[in-house]
Structures are given as C-alpha cells and as structure tokens.
Amino acid sequence: MDFKGIFKISCVEDNLSLHAPMGAGPDFPGPSLECVPEHSQYTAFRVNKLGDDKYEIVSAQFSDYVISYLGHYTPVGDLPFLLQMMPKSWEDYGKDKVYTEWAIEQAGSGEYNIRAASGPGDQYWTLHEGSHRHIKLDGLKGANSQKWRLVWVHDE
C-alpha cells in the first residue's frame, strides 16, 4: 500500500494517538514519542515512500525530523528501545545504530504493523504499558498494542 499525504497515527489498543511531546523535535534529544487519548491534540506526520516497502515518517511541523530509534542491537538492562524524533542529519551517526526506515505491513482491515526496516531485525512499534504510553520496539506478538491506524488528514 502506498501512503501519500499527512496522517494521524493511532494505536488500536485504547485508540490512542501518536504524539510528539513539547521539545521532541528541535530540542533533540528530547522526550520520547508517546500515545495520548484521541480527544487530545495529536501530532501530524508525513509518510514518505523510500522504495519497495520502506518509508520514513516525518514530522509535518518540522520536516527535517524523522521518527527514529537511536541505540544498540540489544536493550540496556530493562530499558526498552523507545522511539523519538531525530534530525535527519543524525542518520550519518551510523546506519547500524540509527533506524529511520520503517516497513508498514497490513495487519487487518485498516490496521498495520510498523517494523524497523533496518537495524536489529524484526522489531515492531509497540505501545509500552504503564502510565507513560511511550512507543518501544519489540518482537511481534500480534497484540493490539502493535497494531496502528494511519488516518489520512490532508494532502501536502
């Protein structure tokens, strides 16, 4: 499936919208991305096709910032792989440690799994349990916490 335009991204579990908190873009490294209730303010994202089934997901407000994971192949202690906004220029930090390319795969009617198209392998966007609903990377479990809706908002 090809995505074109500006989207709201929401998790099927609890119908929560992806949100970049204040300071998540220009103040990199800022807070991690999180999910908030649908009626709260959401963050709009542009989905750019890079080829085949690879996409980058860019802030609609700050076009030089992509959803990314900066880290290592294994979690450090109990800390999960958390997603955040990162300047595109940081991709040069090391392709083996910066994951900015995502595969978007059908997971049901209007639902998708989003996984790292580079990096450690089969790591999927997963809504982290707990009071702060951050987005972590985790192996596929088929849970609603790993299913996402991309709701078209408008053309560019």
Rosetta constraint file for C-alpha pairs under 8 A:
AtomPair CA 2 CA 49 HARMONIC 7.39 0.50
AtomPair CA 3 CA 47 HARMONIC 6.31 0.50
AtomPair CA 3 CA 48 HARMONIC 7.48 0.50
AtomPair CA 3 CA 49 HARMONIC 7.39 0.50
AtomPair CA 4 CA 46 HARMONIC 7.66 0.50
AtomPair CA 4 CA 47 HARMONIC 6.43 0.50
AtomPair CA 4 CA 48 HARMONIC 7.14 0.50
AtomPair CA 4 CA 155 HARMONIC 7.23 0.50
AtomPair CA 5 CA 46 HARMONIC 5.94 0.50
AtomPair CA 5 CA 47 HARMONIC 6.78 0.50
AtomPair CA 5 CA 152 HARMONIC 6.92 0.50
AtomPair CA 5 CA 153 HARMONIC 7.54 0.50
AtomPair CA 5 CA 154 HARMONIC 5.97 0.50
AtomPair CA 5 CA 155 HARMONIC 4.36 0.50
AtomPair CA 5 CA 156 HARMONIC 5.24 0.50
AtomPair CA 6 CA 44 HARMONIC 6.31 0.50
AtomPair CA 6 CA 45 HARMONIC 5.50 0.50
AtomPair CA 6 CA 46 HARMONIC 4.61 0.50
AtomPair CA 6 CA 47 HARMONIC 6.95 0.50
AtomPair CA 6 CA 60 HARMONIC 6.94 0.50
AtomPair CA 6 CA 152 HARMONIC 6.04 0.50
AtomPair CA 6 CA 153 HARMONIC 5.50 0.50
AtomPair CA 6 CA 154 HARMONIC 5.40 0.50
AtomPair CA 6 CA 155 HARMONIC 5.95 0.50
AtomPair CA 6 CA 156 HARMONIC 6.36 0.50
AtomPair CA 7 CA 44 HARMONIC 5.60 0.50
AtomPair CA 7 CA 45 HARMONIC 5.25 0.50
AtomPair CA 7 CA 46 HARMONIC 6.19 0.50
AtomPair CA 7 CA 47 HARMONIC 7.43 0.50
AtomPair CA 7 CA 150 HARMONIC 5.89 0.50
AtomPair CA 7 CA 151 HARMONIC 5.26 0.50
AtomPair CA 7 CA 152 HARMONIC 4.49 0.50
AtomPair CA 7 CA 153 HARMONIC 5.11 0.50
AtomPair CA 7 CA 154 HARMONIC 7.28 0.50
AtomPair CA 8 CA 17 HARMONIC 7.13 0.50
AtomPair CA 8 CA 18 HARMONIC 7.35 0.50
AtomPair CA 8 CA 42 HARMONIC 7.01 0.50
AtomPair CA 8 CA 43 HARMONIC 6.71 0.50
AtomPair CA 8 CA 44 HARMONIC 5.19 0.50
AtomPair CA 8 CA 45 HARMONIC 6.40 0.50
AtomPair CA 8 CA 150 HARMONIC 5.84 0.50
AtomPair CA 8 CA 151 HARMONIC 5.08 0.50
AtomPair CA 8 CA 152 HARMONIC 6.50 0.50
AtomPair CA 8 CA 153 HARMONIC 6.52 0.50
AtomPair CA 9 CA 17 HARMONIC 5.86 0.50
AtomPair CA 9 CA 18 HARMONIC 5.50 0.50
AtomPair CA 9 CA 44 HARMONIC 7.69 0.50
AtomPair CA 9 CA 45 HARMONIC 7.61 0.50
AtomPair CA 9 CA 148 HARMONIC 6.69 0.50
AtomPair CA 9 CA 149 HARMONIC 5.64 0.50
AtomPair CA 9 CA 150 HARMONIC 4.67 0.50
AtomPair CA 9 CA 151 HARMONIC 6.22 0.50
AtomPair CA 10 CA 15 HARMONIC 6.27 0.50
AtomPair CA 10 CA 16 HARMONIC 5.34 0.50
AtomPair CA 10 CA 17 HARMONIC 4.03 0.50
AtomPair CA 10 CA 18 HARMONIC 5.52 0.50
AtomPair CA 10 CA 35 HARMONIC 7.62 0.50
AtomPair CA 10 CA 148 HARMONIC 5.53 0.50
AtomPair CA 10 CA 149 HARMONIC 5.22 0.50
AtomPair CA 10 CA 150 HARMONIC 6.68 0.50
AtomPair CA 10 CA 151 HARMONIC 7.85 0.50
AtomPair CA 11 CA 15 HARMONIC 5.49 0.50
AtomPair CA 11 CA 16 HARMONIC 5.27 0.50
AtomPair CA 11 CA 17 HARMONIC 6.30 0.50
AtomPair CA 11 CA 18 HARMONIC 7.41 0.50
AtomPair CA 11 CA 35 HARMONIC 7.68 0.50
AtomPair CA 11 CA 127 HARMONIC 7.34 0.50
AtomPair CA 11 CA 144 HARMONIC 7.50 0.50
AtomPair CA 11 CA 145 HARMONIC 6.51 0.50
AtomPair CA 11 CA 146 HARMONIC 7.29 0.50
AtomPair CA 11 CA 147 HARMONIC 5.94 0.50
AtomPair CA 11 CA 148 HARMONIC 4.48 0.50
AtomPair CA 11 CA 149 HARMONIC 6.31 0.50
AtomPair CA 12 CA 16 HARMONIC 7.14 0.50
AtomPair CA 12 CA 111 HARMONIC 7.70 0.50
AtomPair CA 12 CA 144 HARMONIC 5.52 0.50
AtomPair CA 12 CA 145 HARMONIC 6.57 0.50
AtomPair CA 12 CA 146 HARMONIC 7.78 0.50
AtomPair CA 12 CA 147 HARMONIC 5.53 0.50
AtomPair CA 12 CA 148 HARMONIC 5.60 0.50
AtomPair CA 12 CA 149 HARMONIC 6.82 0.50
AtomPair CA 13 CA 127 HARMONIC 7.97 0.50
AtomPair CA 13 CA 144 HARMONIC 4.93 0.50
AtomPair CA 13 CA 145 HARMONIC 5.07 0.50
AtomPair CA 13 CA 147 HARMONIC 7.51 0.50
AtomPair CA 14 CA 37 HARMONIC 7.94 0.50
AtomPair CA 15 CA 37 HARMONIC 6.99 0.50
AtomPair CA 15 CA 38 HARMONIC 6.44 0.50
AtomPair CA 16 CA 35 HARMONIC 5.38 0.50
AtomPair CA 16 CA 36 HARMONIC 5.16 0.50
AtomPair CA 16 CA 37 HARMONIC 4.77 0.50
AtomPair CA 16 CA 38 HARMONIC 5.37 0.50
AtomPair CA 17 CA 35 HARMONIC 5.08 0.50
AtomPair CA 17 CA 36 HARMONIC 5.29 0.50
AtomPair CA 17 CA 37 HARMONIC 6.16 0.50
AtomPair CA 17 CA 38 HARMONIC 5.49 0.50
AtomPair CA 17 CA 42 HARMONIC 5.90 0.50
AtomPair CA 17 CA 43 HARMONIC 7.92 0.50
AtomPair CA 18 CA 33 HARMONIC 7.07 0.50
AtomPair CA 18 CA 34 HARMONIC 5.89 0.50
AtomPair CA 18 CA 35 HARMONIC 4.48 0.50
AtomPair CA 18 CA 36 HARMONIC 6.59 0.50
AtomPair CA 18 CA 42 HARMONIC 6.33 0.50
AtomPair CA 18 CA 43 HARMONIC 6.46 0.50
AtomPair CA 19 CA 33 HARMONIC 5.94 0.50
AtomPair CA 19 CA 34 HARMONIC 5.41 0.50
AtomPair CA 19 CA 35 HARMONIC 5.56 0.50
AtomPair CA 19 CA 36 HARMONIC 6.57 0.50
AtomPair CA 19 CA 41 HARMONIC 7.71 0.50
AtomPair CA 19 CA 42 HARMONIC 5.23 0.50
AtomPair CA 19 CA 43 HARMONIC 4.86 0.50
AtomPair CA 20 CA 24 HARMONIC 5.60 0.50
AtomPair CA 20 CA 25 HARMONIC 7.58 0.50
AtomPair CA 20 CA 31 HARMONIC 7.99 0.50
AtomPair CA 20 CA 32 HARMONIC 7.39 0.50
AtomPair CA 20 CA 33 HARMONIC 4.99 0.50
AtomPair CA 20 CA 34 HARMONIC 6.59 0.50
AtomPair CA 20 CA 42 HARMONIC 7.97 0.50
AtomPair CA 20 CA 43 HARMONIC 6.06 0.50
AtomPair CA 20 CA 84 HARMONIC 7.78 0.50
AtomPair CA 20 CA 85 HARMONIC 7.53 0.50
AtomPair CA 21 CA 31 HARMONIC 6.62 0.50
AtomPair CA 21 CA 32 HARMONIC 7.58 0.50
AtomPair CA 21 CA 33 HARMONIC 6.65 0.50
AtomPair CA 21 CA 34 HARMONIC 7.38 0.50
AtomPair CA 22 CA 31 HARMONIC 7.85 0.50
AtomPair CA 23 CA 27 HARMONIC 5.03 0.50
AtomPair CA 23 CA 28 HARMONIC 7.24 0.50
AtomPair CA 23 CA 30 HARMONIC 5.42 0.50
AtomPair CA 23 CA 31 HARMONIC 6.73 0.50
AtomPair CA 24 CA 28 HARMONIC 6.28 0.50
AtomPair CA 24 CA 29 HARMONIC 7.12 0.50
AtomPair CA 24 CA 30 HARMONIC 4.49 0.50
AtomPair CA 24 CA 31 HARMONIC 5.23 0.50
AtomPair CA 24 CA 32 HARMONIC 6.73 0.50
AtomPair CA 24 CA 33 HARMONIC 7.29 0.50
AtomPair CA 24 CA 84 HARMONIC 6.84 0.50
AtomPair CA 24 CA 85 HARMONIC 5.85 0.50
AtomPair CA 25 CA 29 HARMONIC 7.86 0.50
AtomPair CA 25 CA 30 HARMONIC 6.82 0.50
AtomPair CA 25 CA 62 HARMONIC 7.04 0.50
AtomPair CA 25 CA 65 HARMONIC 6.38 0.50
AtomPair CA 25 CA 85 HARMONIC 5.44 0.50
AtomPair CA 25 CA 86 HARMONIC 6.65 0.50
AtomPair CA 25 CA 87 HARMONIC 7.61 0.50
AtomPair CA 26 CA 62 HARMONIC 7.81 0.50
AtomPair CA 26 CA 87 HARMONIC 7.98 0.50
AtomPair CA 28 CA 85 HARMONIC 7.28 0.50
AtomPair CA 28 CA 86 HARMONIC 6.34 0.50
AtomPair CA 28 CA 87 HARMONIC 7.50 0.50
AtomPair CA 29 CA 85 HARMONIC 7.93 0.50
AtomPair CA 29 CA 86 HARMONIC 7.28 0.50
AtomPair CA 30 CA 84 HARMONIC 7.58 0.50
AtomPair CA 30 CA 85 HARMONIC 7.81 0.50
AtomPair CA 31 CA 84 HARMONIC 6.96 0.50
AtomPair CA 32 CA 82 HARMONIC 6.38 0.50
AtomPair CA 32 CA 83 HARMONIC 5.77 0.50
AtomPair CA 32 CA 84 HARMONIC 4.58 0.50
AtomPair CA 32 CA 85 HARMONIC 7.51 0.50
AtomPair CA 32 CA 134 HARMONIC 6.54 0.50
AtomPair CA 32 CA 135 HARMONIC 7.70 0.50
AtomPair CA 33 CA 82 HARMONIC 7.66 0.50
AtomPair CA 33 CA 83 HARMONIC 5.79 0.50
AtomPair CA 33 CA 84 HARMONIC 5.09 0.50
AtomPair CA 33 CA 85 HARMONIC 7.32 0.50
AtomPair CA 33 CA 134 HARMONIC 5.74 0.50
AtomPair CA 33 CA 135 HARMONIC 6.21 0.50
AtomPair CA 34 CA 132 HARMONIC 7.12 0.50
AtomPair CA 34 CA 133 HARMONIC 5.23 0.50
AtomPair CA 34 CA 134 HARMONIC 4.01 0.50
AtomPair CA 34 CA 135 HARMONIC 5.85 0.50
AtomPair CA 35 CA 127 HARMONIC 7.65 0.50
AtomPair CA 35 CA 133 HARMONIC 5.38 0.50
AtomPair CA 35 CA 134 HARMONIC 6.30 0.50
AtomPair CA 35 CA 135 HARMONIC 7.46 0.50
AtomPair CA 36 CA 40 HARMONIC 6.40 0.50
AtomPair CA 36 CA 41 HARMONIC 7.93 0.50
AtomPair CA 36 CA 42 HARMONIC 7.48 0.50
AtomPair CA 36 CA 133 HARMONIC 7.41 0.50
AtomPair CA 38 CA 42 HARMONIC 7.44 0.50
AtomPair CA 43 CA 59 HARMONIC 7.71 0.50
AtomPair CA 43 CA 60 HARMONIC 7.94 0.50
AtomPair CA 44 CA 59 HARMONIC 6.57 0.50
AtomPair CA 44 CA 60 HARMONIC 5.51 0.50
AtomPair CA 44 CA 61 HARMONIC 7.53 0.50
AtomPair CA 44 CA 153 HARMONIC 7.93 0.50
AtomPair CA 45 CA 57 HARMONIC 6.37 0.50
AtomPair CA 45 CA 58 HARMONIC 5.51 0.50
AtomPair CA 45 CA 59 HARMONIC 4.74 0.50
AtomPair CA 45 CA 60 HARMONIC 4.79 0.50
AtomPair CA 46 CA 57 HARMONIC 5.79 0.50
AtomPair CA 46 CA 58 HARMONIC 5.09 0.50
AtomPair CA 46 CA 59 HARMONIC 6.19 0.50
AtomPair CA 46 CA 60 HARMONIC 5.47 0.50
AtomPair CA 47 CA 55 HARMONIC 6.52 0.50
AtomPair CA 47 CA 56 HARMONIC 6.02 0.50
AtomPair CA 47 CA 57 HARMONIC 4.66 0.50
AtomPair CA 47 CA 58 HARMONIC 6.34 0.50
AtomPair CA 48 CA 55 HARMONIC 5.40 0.50
AtomPair CA 48 CA 56 HARMONIC 5.27 0.50
AtomPair CA 48 CA 57 HARMONIC 6.26 0.50
AtomPair CA 48 CA 58 HARMONIC 7.49 0.50
AtomPair CA 49 CA 53 HARMONIC 7.59 0.50
AtomPair CA 49 CA 54 HARMONIC 6.14 0.50
AtomPair CA 49 CA 55 HARMONIC 4.48 0.50
AtomPair CA 49 CA 56 HARMONIC 6.64 0.50
AtomPair CA 50 CA 54 HARMONIC 5.34 0.50
AtomPair CA 50 CA 55 HARMONIC 5.15 0.50
AtomPair CA 50 CA 56 HARMONIC 6.90 0.50
AtomPair CA 51 CA 55 HARMONIC 7.31 0.50
AtomPair CA 53 CA 103 HARMONIC 5.55 0.50
AtomPair CA 53 CA 104 HARMONIC 6.92 0.50
AtomPair CA 54 CA 101 HARMONIC 6.00 0.50
AtomPair CA 54 CA 102 HARMONIC 5.49 0.50
AtomPair CA 54 CA 103 HARMONIC 4.97 0.50
AtomPair CA 54 CA 104 HARMONIC 7.46 0.50
AtomPair CA 54 CA 117 HARMONIC 6.55 0.50
AtomPair CA 55 CA 101 HARMONIC 5.49 0.50
AtomPair CA 55 CA 102 HARMONIC 5.13 0.50
AtomPair CA 55 CA 103 HARMONIC 6.23 0.50
AtomPair CA 55 CA 104 HARMONIC 7.55 0.50
AtomPair CA 56 CA 66 HARMONIC 6.72 0.50
AtomPair CA 56 CA 67 HARMONIC 7.36 0.50
AtomPair CA 56 CA 100 HARMONIC 6.12 0.50
AtomPair CA 56 CA 101 HARMONIC 5.10 0.50
AtomPair CA 56 CA 102 HARMONIC 6.11 0.50
AtomPair CA 57 CA 66 HARMONIC 5.60 0.50
AtomPair CA 57 CA 67 HARMONIC 5.62 0.50
AtomPair CA 57 CA 100 HARMONIC 7.87 0.50
AtomPair CA 57 CA 101 HARMONIC 7.92 0.50
AtomPair CA 57 CA 102 HARMONIC 7.78 0.50
AtomPair CA 58 CA 62 HARMONIC 7.65 0.50
AtomPair CA 58 CA 63 HARMONIC 6.03 0.50
AtomPair CA 58 CA 64 HARMONIC 7.30 0.50
AtomPair CA 58 CA 65 HARMONIC 5.75 0.50
AtomPair CA 58 CA 66 HARMONIC 4.32 0.50
AtomPair CA 58 CA 67 HARMONIC 6.22 0.50
AtomPair CA 59 CA 63 HARMONIC 5.52 0.50
AtomPair CA 59 CA 64 HARMONIC 7.59 0.50
AtomPair CA 59 CA 65 HARMONIC 5.82 0.50
AtomPair CA 59 CA 66 HARMONIC 6.24 0.50
AtomPair CA 59 CA 67 HARMONIC 7.65 0.50
AtomPair CA 59 CA 85 HARMONIC 7.91 0.50
AtomPair CA 64 CA 87 HARMONIC 5.67 0.50
AtomPair CA 64 CA 88 HARMONIC 5.67 0.50
AtomPair CA 65 CA 85 HARMONIC 5.75 0.50
AtomPair CA 65 CA 86 HARMONIC 5.14 0.50
AtomPair CA 65 CA 87 HARMONIC 4.45 0.50
AtomPair CA 65 CA 88 HARMONIC 5.71 0.50
AtomPair CA 66 CA 85 HARMONIC 5.38 0.50
AtomPair CA 66 CA 86 HARMONIC 5.44 0.50
AtomPair CA 66 CA 87 HARMONIC 6.41 0.50
AtomPair CA 66 CA 88 HARMONIC 6.26 0.50
AtomPair CA 66 CA 100 HARMONIC 6.68 0.50
AtomPair CA 67 CA 83 HARMONIC 6.65 0.50
AtomPair CA 67 CA 84 HARMONIC 5.69 0.50
AtomPair CA 67 CA 85 HARMONIC 4.70 0.50
AtomPair CA 67 CA 86 HARMONIC 6.42 0.50
AtomPair CA 67 CA 100 HARMONIC 6.27 0.50
AtomPair CA 68 CA 83 HARMONIC 5.62 0.50
AtomPair CA 68 CA 84 HARMONIC 5.59 0.50
AtomPair CA 68 CA 85 HARMONIC 5.93 0.50
AtomPair CA 68 CA 86 HARMONIC 6.13 0.50
AtomPair CA 68 CA 98 HARMONIC 6.94 0.50
AtomPair CA 68 CA 99 HARMONIC 5.42 0.50
AtomPair CA 68 CA 100 HARMONIC 4.62 0.50
AtomPair CA 68 CA 101 HARMONIC 7.82 0.50
AtomPair CA 69 CA 81 HARMONIC 7.05 0.50
AtomPair CA 69 CA 82 HARMONIC 6.55 0.50
AtomPair CA 69 CA 83 HARMONIC 5.02 0.50
AtomPair CA 69 CA 84 HARMONIC 6.38 0.50
AtomPair CA 69 CA 97 HARMONIC 7.98 0.50
AtomPair CA 69 CA 98 HARMONIC 5.88 0.50
AtomPair CA 69 CA 99 HARMONIC 5.15 0.50
AtomPair CA 69 CA 100 HARMONIC 6.81 0.50
AtomPair CA 70 CA 83 HARMONIC 7.98 0.50
AtomPair CA 70 CA 97 HARMONIC 5.81 0.50
AtomPair CA 70 CA 98 HARMONIC 4.70 0.50
AtomPair CA 70 CA 99 HARMONIC 6.49 0.50
AtomPair CA 71 CA 81 HARMONIC 7.42 0.50
AtomPair CA 71 CA 97 HARMONIC 5.29 0.50
AtomPair CA 71 CA 98 HARMONIC 6.61 0.50
AtomPair CA 72 CA 97 HARMONIC 5.67 0.50
AtomPair CA 73 CA 97 HARMONIC 7.58 0.50
AtomPair CA 73 CA 119 HARMONIC 7.16 0.50
AtomPair CA 73 CA 120 HARMONIC 5.29 0.50
AtomPair CA 75 CA 79 HARMONIC 5.96 0.50
AtomPair CA 75 CA 80 HARMONIC 5.75 0.50
AtomPair CA 75 CA 81 HARMONIC 6.31 0.50
AtomPair CA 76 CA 80 HARMONIC 7.53 0.50
AtomPair CA 80 CA 136 HARMONIC 6.04 0.50
AtomPair CA 80 CA 137 HARMONIC 7.12 0.50
AtomPair CA 81 CA 136 HARMONIC 5.03 0.50
AtomPair CA 81 CA 137 HARMONIC 5.21 0.50
AtomPair CA 81 CA 138 HARMONIC 7.66 0.50
AtomPair CA 82 CA 134 HARMONIC 6.87 0.50
AtomPair CA 82 CA 135 HARMONIC 5.67 0.50
AtomPair CA 82 CA 136 HARMONIC 4.31 0.50
AtomPair CA 82 CA 137 HARMONIC 6.54 0.50
AtomPair CA 83 CA 134 HARMONIC 7.70 0.50
AtomPair CA 83 CA 135 HARMONIC 5.76 0.50
AtomPair CA 83 CA 136 HARMONIC 6.05 0.50
AtomPair CA 83 CA 137 HARMONIC 7.62 0.50
AtomPair CA 86 CA 90 HARMONIC 6.90 0.50
AtomPair CA 87 CA 91 HARMONIC 7.80 0.50
AtomPair CA 90 CA 98 HARMONIC 7.84 0.50
AtomPair CA 91 CA 95 HARMONIC 6.50 0.50
AtomPair CA 91 CA 98 HARMONIC 5.97 0.50
AtomPair CA 91 CA 99 HARMONIC 7.94 0.50
AtomPair CA 91 CA 100 HARMONIC 7.54 0.50
AtomPair CA 93 CA 97 HARMONIC 7.47 0.50
AtomPair CA 93 CA 98 HARMONIC 6.97 0.50
AtomPair CA 94 CA 98 HARMONIC 6.06 0.50
AtomPair CA 95 CA 99 HARMONIC 7.11 0.50
AtomPair CA 95 CA 119 HARMONIC 7.81 0.50
AtomPair CA 96 CA 118 HARMONIC 7.95 0.50
AtomPair CA 96 CA 119 HARMONIC 5.87 0.50
AtomPair CA 97 CA 119 HARMONIC 6.82 0.50
AtomPair CA 98 CA 119 HARMONIC 7.48 0.50
AtomPair CA 99 CA 116 HARMONIC 6.70 0.50
AtomPair CA 99 CA 117 HARMONIC 7.78 0.50
AtomPair CA 99 CA 118 HARMONIC 6.03 0.50
AtomPair CA 99 CA 119 HARMONIC 6.08 0.50
AtomPair CA 100 CA 116 HARMONIC 7.72 0.50
AtomPair CA 100 CA 118 HARMONIC 7.86 0.50
AtomPair CA 101 CA 116 HARMONIC 6.27 0.50
AtomPair CA 101 CA 117 HARMONIC 5.39 0.50
AtomPair CA 101 CA 118 HARMONIC 6.41 0.50
AtomPair CA 102 CA 114 HARMONIC 6.34 0.50
AtomPair CA 102 CA 115 HARMONIC 5.53 0.50
AtomPair CA 102 CA 116 HARMONIC 4.78 0.50
AtomPair CA 102 CA 117 HARMONIC 4.81 0.50
AtomPair CA 102 CA 118 HARMONIC 7.60 0.50
AtomPair CA 103 CA 114 HARMONIC 5.63 0.50
AtomPair CA 103 CA 115 HARMONIC 5.30 0.50
AtomPair CA 103 CA 116 HARMONIC 6.28 0.50
AtomPair CA 103 CA 117 HARMONIC 5.35 0.50
AtomPair CA 104 CA 112 HARMONIC 6.24 0.50
AtomPair CA 104 CA 113 HARMONIC 5.88 0.50
AtomPair CA 104 CA 114 HARMONIC 4.65 0.50
AtomPair CA 104 CA 115 HARMONIC 6.72 0.50
AtomPair CA 105 CA 112 HARMONIC 5.28 0.50
AtomPair CA 105 CA 113 HARMONIC 5.20 0.50
AtomPair CA 105 CA 114 HARMONIC 6.34 0.50
AtomPair CA 106 CA 110 HARMONIC 7.62 0.50
AtomPair CA 106 CA 111 HARMONIC 6.18 0.50
AtomPair CA 106 CA 112 HARMONIC 4.56 0.50
AtomPair CA 106 CA 113 HARMONIC 6.44 0.50
AtomPair CA 107 CA 111 HARMONIC 5.24 0.50
AtomPair CA 107 CA 112 HARMONIC 4.59 0.50
AtomPair CA 107 CA 113 HARMONIC 5.84 0.50
AtomPair CA 107 CA 147 HARMONIC 6.82 0.50
AtomPair CA 108 CA 112 HARMONIC 6.77 0.50
AtomPair CA 110 CA 149 HARMONIC 6.22 0.50
AtomPair CA 110 CA 150 HARMONIC 7.80 0.50
AtomPair CA 111 CA 147 HARMONIC 5.92 0.50
AtomPair CA 111 CA 148 HARMONIC 5.40 0.50
AtomPair CA 111 CA 149 HARMONIC 5.02 0.50
AtomPair CA 111 CA 150 HARMONIC 7.70 0.50
AtomPair CA 112 CA 147 HARMONIC 5.37 0.50
AtomPair CA 112 CA 148 HARMONIC 5.04 0.50
AtomPair CA 112 CA 149 HARMONIC 6.26 0.50
AtomPair CA 112 CA 150 HARMONIC 7.96 0.50
AtomPair CA 113 CA 124 HARMONIC 6.86 0.50
AtomPair CA 113 CA 125 HARMONIC 7.23 0.50
AtomPair CA 113 CA 146 HARMONIC 6.12 0.50
AtomPair CA 113 CA 147 HARMONIC 5.18 0.50
AtomPair CA 113 CA 148 HARMONIC 6.20 0.50
AtomPair CA 114 CA 124 HARMONIC 5.65 0.50
AtomPair CA 114 CA 125 HARMONIC 5.63 0.50
AtomPair CA 114 CA 146 HARMONIC 7.81 0.50
AtomPair CA 114 CA 147 HARMONIC 7.80 0.50
AtomPair CA 114 CA 148 HARMONIC 7.48 0.50
AtomPair CA 115 CA 122 HARMONIC 6.58 0.50
AtomPair CA 115 CA 123 HARMONIC 5.48 0.50
AtomPair CA 115 CA 124 HARMONIC 4.06 0.50
AtomPair CA 115 CA 125 HARMONIC 6.00 0.50
AtomPair CA 115 CA 137 HARMONIC 7.94 0.50
AtomPair CA 116 CA 120 HARMONIC 7.98 0.50
AtomPair CA 116 CA 121 HARMONIC 6.88 0.50
AtomPair CA 116 CA 122 HARMONIC 6.73 0.50
AtomPair CA 116 CA 123 HARMONIC 5.68 0.50
AtomPair CA 116 CA 124 HARMONIC 6.39 0.50
AtomPair CA 117 CA 121 HARMONIC 7.43 0.50
AtomPair CA 122 CA 138 HARMONIC 7.88 0.50
AtomPair CA 122 CA 139 HARMONIC 6.02 0.50
AtomPair CA 122 CA 140 HARMONIC 7.22 0.50
AtomPair CA 123 CA 137 HARMONIC 5.22 0.50
AtomPair CA 123 CA 138 HARMONIC 4.88 0.50
AtomPair CA 123 CA 139 HARMONIC 4.98 0.50
AtomPair CA 123 CA 140 HARMONIC 6.97 0.50
AtomPair CA 124 CA 136 HARMONIC 7.84 0.50
AtomPair CA 124 CA 137 HARMONIC 5.04 0.50
AtomPair CA 124 CA 138 HARMONIC 5.22 0.50
AtomPair CA 124 CA 139 HARMONIC 5.95 0.50
AtomPair CA 124 CA 140 HARMONIC 6.10 0.50
AtomPair CA 124 CA 146 HARMONIC 6.87 0.50
AtomPair CA 125 CA 135 HARMONIC 6.24 0.50
AtomPair CA 125 CA 136 HARMONIC 5.80 0.50
AtomPair CA 125 CA 137 HARMONIC 4.94 0.50
AtomPair CA 125 CA 138 HARMONIC 6.71 0.50
AtomPair CA 125 CA 146 HARMONIC 5.87 0.50
AtomPair CA 126 CA 135 HARMONIC 5.55 0.50
AtomPair CA 126 CA 136 HARMONIC 5.22 0.50
AtomPair CA 126 CA 137 HARMONIC 5.80 0.50
AtomPair CA 126 CA 138 HARMONIC 6.27 0.50
AtomPair CA 126 CA 145 HARMONIC 5.45 0.50
AtomPair CA 126 CA 146 HARMONIC 4.58 0.50
AtomPair CA 126 CA 147 HARMONIC 7.88 0.50
AtomPair CA 127 CA 133 HARMONIC 6.26 0.50
AtomPair CA 127 CA 134 HARMONIC 6.19 0.50
AtomPair CA 127 CA 135 HARMONIC 4.85 0.50
AtomPair CA 127 CA 136 HARMONIC 6.38 0.50
AtomPair CA 127 CA 145 HARMONIC 4.99 0.50
AtomPair CA 127 CA 146 HARMONIC 6.52 0.50
AtomPair CA 128 CA 132 HARMONIC 7.70 0.50
AtomPair CA 128 CA 133 HARMONIC 5.39 0.50
AtomPair CA 128 CA 134 HARMONIC 5.35 0.50
AtomPair CA 128 CA 135 HARMONIC 5.64 0.50
AtomPair CA 128 CA 136 HARMONIC 6.05 0.50
AtomPair CA 128 CA 145 HARMONIC 7.80 0.50
AtomPair CA 129 CA 133 HARMONIC 6.22 0.50
AtomPair CA 140 CA 146 HARMONIC 7.49 0.50
AtomPair CA 141 CA 146 HARMONIC 7.64 0.50
AtomPair CA 142 CA 146 HARMONIC 6.60 0.50
AtomPair CA 142 CA 147 HARMONIC 7.79 0.50
AtomPair CA 143 CA 147 HARMONIC 7.04 0.50
